[in-house]
Amino acid sequence: MNLNKHFLGYSNTPILWNSNRIEDLDQLMLSFIDCDPRRFSIDYGQMRLGKIIEQFVFIQLESHQSIQLIAKNLQVIQDKITLGELDCVFKYLEEYIHLEIVFKFYLYDDELGSTEIGNWVGPNQKDSFKFKLEKLKNKQLPILNHPKTEEILSGLSIHSKDISSKVLFKAQLFIPKHLDGKVFESINNDCIIGYYIGMAEFNKQNDCEFFMPNKLDWLIEPHIEVQWHTHKAFAPYLELEINQSRSPLCWIKKPDGILEKIFIVFWR
């Protein structure tokens, strides 16, 4: 695993909205200095991508001169039942902040409905921006005010009433080709980094080469130092994913040498 490439892919990914609030959620608007992730111990092991992202955020918080990181992955357990978890609690200057960390890959499906927020979905359409916003508002952030959370925080000499909740919500976004150039009103358009196609469009790209990175490498920028496959050689690997209703992220190398990050979806 290339820690630097993964960290760079994370840190270069913009936040999903630039204003302080969207649907009553406060985005963390902090500038972080460049830091070397190799100074910190990260054991990839069996970590999922979301947990690795959390570690990267903790690295940035711990490297910030004005931040004191108080708690990480603080589980709220009552009667042996896990009620929820606070991703982290930190003190910035004189302010205590409960932060929920989100990193998503969303695709814009303009056939779903009439609202922008409602049309951003996960690659397999099992997740959506709208669903995540509702989960944050109704479940993840309110756990701060649970009596059991207050009991745990009091052991750290702080109280929930003195803590404000924010999110660090980053995303890499992909749109259909026919919407290239569209300006979206609800999100940070800098998050749009690629496009997605269906199998019919893939079959027209027979002069290109392809590579399918593993899930952890979804973070990083395409580069040439991988085993590229011709369209014909790549097709069986892709069909295996599509036939199992999975939409893989792929790298595509055009005949002119241009590299792009795309999704190939089973539902288009």
C-alpha positions in Angstrom: 0.0 0.0 0.0 1.3 3.5 -0.9 0.4 5.6 2.2 1.5 8.8 0.6 -0.7 8.3 -2.5 -3.7 7.4 -0.5 -3.2 10.4 1.9 -2.7 12.7 -1.1 -5.9 11.4 -2.7 -7.8 12.0 0.5 -6.4 15.5 1.2 -6.9 16.7 -2.4 -10.6 15.7 -2.4 -12.7 18.8 -1.7 -15.5 19.1 0.8 -18.9 18.5 -0.7 -20.2 22.0 0.0 -18.4 25.3 0.6 -21.0 27.2 2.6 -21.0 26.6 6.4 -24.4 24.8 6.3 -26.5 22.6 4.2 -29.8 21.2 5.5 -28.8 22.4 9.0 -25.5 20.6 8.9 -22.3 22.6 9.7 -19.3 21.8 7.5 -15.9 22.0 9.2 -14.3 24.9 7.5 -10.7 24.6 8.6 -7.4 24.8 6.7 -4.9 22.1 7.4 -1.2 22.3 6.9 0.7 19.8 4.8 1.8 16.9 7.0 3.7 13.6 6.4 1.4 10.6 7.2 4.5 8.4 7.6 5.2 10.1 10.9 2.1 8.4 12.2 1.4 4.7 12.7 -1.4 3.4 10.5 -2.0 -0.3 10.4 -4.0 -0.9 7.3 -4.7 -4.6 8.2 -8.3 -5.3 7.4 -9.3 -1.6 7.6 -12.2 -0.5 5.4 -11.7 2.6 3.3 -13.9 4.7 5.7 -11.7 3.8 8.7 -8.6 4.7 6.8 -10.1 8.1 6.0 -10.8 8.6 9.7 -7.1 8.0 10.4 -6.1 10.6 7.8 -8.4 13.1 9.5 -7.0 12.4 12.9 -3.5 12.9 11.4 -4.5 16.3 10.2 -6.2 17.3 13.4 -3.2 16.2 15.5 -0.9 18.2 13.2 -2.9 21.4 13.7 -1.2 23.8 16.2 -4.6 25.1 17.5 -6.3 21.7 18.0 -6.3 19.4 20.9 -7.7 16.0 20.0 -9.6 14.7 23.0 -11.3 11.5 21.9 -11.3 9.2 18.8 -14.0 6.7 17.9 -15.8 7.2 21.2 -18.4 4.4 21.5 -21.6 5.0 23.4 -22.6 1.7 25.0 -25.5 1.2 27.4 -26.4 -2.2 28.8 -24.0 -3.9 26.4 -25.8 -2.3 23.5 -23.9 0.1 21.2 -26.0 3.2 20.7 -23.6 4.9 18.4 -20.2 6.4 18.1 -18.7 9.9 18.1 -16.0 9.9 15.4 -14.0 12.4 17.3 -14.1 15.2 19.8 -11.5 18.0 19.8 -10.9 21.4 21.1 -10.2 24.2 18.6 -9.0 27.3 20.3 -11.7 27.7 23.0 -14.4 25.7 21.2 -15.2 22.0 21.7 -16.3 20.2 18.5 -17.9 16.8 17.9 -16.9 15.9 14.3 -18.5 13.2 12.1 -16.3 12.2 9.2 -17.8 11.3 5.8 -16.0 10.4 2.5 -18.2 9.3 -0.4 -18.2 8.4 -4.1 -21.4 9.6 -5.6 -22.8 9.4 -9.2 -25.4 11.8 -10.5 -28.4 9.8 -11.8 -30.6 12.4 -13.6 -33.3 9.8 -14.2 -34.1 9.5 -10.5 -36.0 12.7 -9.7 -36.2 16.4 -9.9 -33.9 17.5 -7.0 -30.1 17.7 -7.2 -29.5 16.3 -3.7 -31.8 13.4 -4.3 -30.0 12.4 -7.6 -26.6 11.8 -6.1 -26.3 8.1 -5.4 -23.6 5.5 -4.6 -22.2 3.5 -7.5 -24.5 0.5 -6.8 -27.5 2.8 -6.0 -27.6 1.4 -2.4 -26.5 4.7 -0.9 -27.4 8.3 -1.6 -26.4 11.8 -0.5 -30.0 12.5 0.7 -30.0 9.3 2.8 -26.7 10.2 4.4 -27.8 13.7 5.2 -30.9 12.3 7.0 -28.8 9.7 8.8 -26.4 12.4 10.1 -29.2 14.7 11.2 -31.5 12.1 12.8 -29.1 9.5 14.2 -25.4 10.2 14.1 -25.2 13.8 15.4 -28.0 13.5 18.0 -26.1 10.8 19.8 -24.1 13.6 21.3 -27.1 14.6 23.5 -27.9 11.1 24.8 -27.6 10.8 28.6 -25.1 8.0 28.3 -22.9 10.2 26.1 -23.1 12.9 28.7 -21.9 10.4 31.3 -18.9 9.4 29.2 -18.0 13.0 28.3 -18.2 14.0 32.0 -15.4 11.5 32.6 -13.3 13.6 30.2 -14.2 16.8 32.1 -16.5 18.2 29.3 -20.2 18.4 28.8 -22.3 17.9 25.7 -24.0 21.3 26.1 -20.5 22.9 25.6 -19.9 21.0 22.3 -21.0 21.9 18.8 -21.4 19.3 16.1 -19.9 19.6 12.7 -19.2 17.3 9.7 -16.2 16.9 7.5 -18.0 15.7 4.4 -15.7 15.0 1.4 -16.7 13.4 -1.9 -15.5 12.5 -5.4 -18.4 13.0 -7.8 -19.1 11.5 -11.3 -21.6 12.6 -13.8 -23.0 11.2 -17.1 -21.2 12.4 -20.2 -24.2 14.3 -21.5 -24.1 16.6 -18.4 -20.5 17.6 -19.0 -20.2 21.3 -18.2 -23.4 21.5 -16.1 -23.1 23.7 -13.0 -24.8 22.2 -9.9 -26.2 24.6 -7.4 -26.3 22.4 -4.3 -22.8 21.1 -4.1 -19.2 22.1 -4.6 -18.5 21.6 -8.3 -14.8 21.1 -7.7 -15.8 17.6 -6.4 -16.7 16.5 -9.9 -13.7 14.5 -11.1 -15.0 12.1 -13.7 -17.9 10.5 -15.5 -19.6 7.2 -15.6 -20.8 5.0 -18.5 -22.8 1.8 -19.0 -21.8 -1.3 -20.8 -23.0 -0.1 -24.2 -20.7 2.9 -24.0 -17.8 0.7 -22.7 -18.1 -1.5 -25.7 -17.4 1.6 -27.9 -14.1 2.2 -26.2 -12.3 -0.7 -27.9 -9.2 1.5 -28.7 -8.6 2.2 -25.0 -6.9 0.3 -22.2 -8.3 -0.3 -18.7 -7.4 -1.1 -15.1 -9.6 -1.9 -12.2 -8.1 -0.7 -8.9 -9.0 -2.3 -5.5 -11.3 -0.3 -3.2 -8.5 1.3 -1.2 -7.0 2.6 -4.4 -10.2 4.4 -5.4 -8.7 7.3 -3.5 -5.7 7.8 -5.7 -5.1 9.4 -9.1 -4.7 7.1 -12.1 -1.0 6.5 -13.1 0.7 4.4 -15.7 2.6 2.1 -13.4 -0.1 -0.6 -13.3 -1.0 -3.6 -15.5 -3.2 -2.2 -18.2 -5.5 -4.4 -20.2 -6.8 -4.1 -23.7 -10.6 -3.7 -24.1 -10.9 -7.4 -25.1 -8.8 -8.6 -22.2 -10.6 -6.4 -19.7 -14.2 -7.2 -20.7 -14.4 -10.6 -18.8 -13.3 -8.9 -15.5 -15.8 -6.1 -16.0 -18.6 -8.5 -16.9 -18.0 -10.5 -13.7 -18.7 -7.3 -11.7 -21.6 -6.1 -13.8 -23.3 -9.5 -13.6 -23.2 -9.3 -9.8 -24.8 -5.8 -9.8 -21.6 -4.1 -8.9 -20.4 -0.9 -10.6 -16.6 -0.8 -10.4 -14.4 2.3 -10.5 -11.9 1.9 -13.4 -9.0 3.7 -14.9 -9.1 4.3 -18.6 -6.1 5.1 -20.8 -7.1 6.8 -24.0 -5.1 6.3 -27.3 -3.6 9.8 -26.8 -2.2 8.7 -23.4 -4.7 10.6 -21.3 -5.7 8.8 -18.0 -9.2 9.2 -16.5 -11.0 7.8 -13.5 -14.5 6.5 -14.4 -17.3 4.3 -13.1 -18.8 1.6 -15.3 -22.3 1.0 -14.0 -24.6 -2.0 -14.3 -27.8 0.2 -14.3 -27.3 2.2 -17.4 
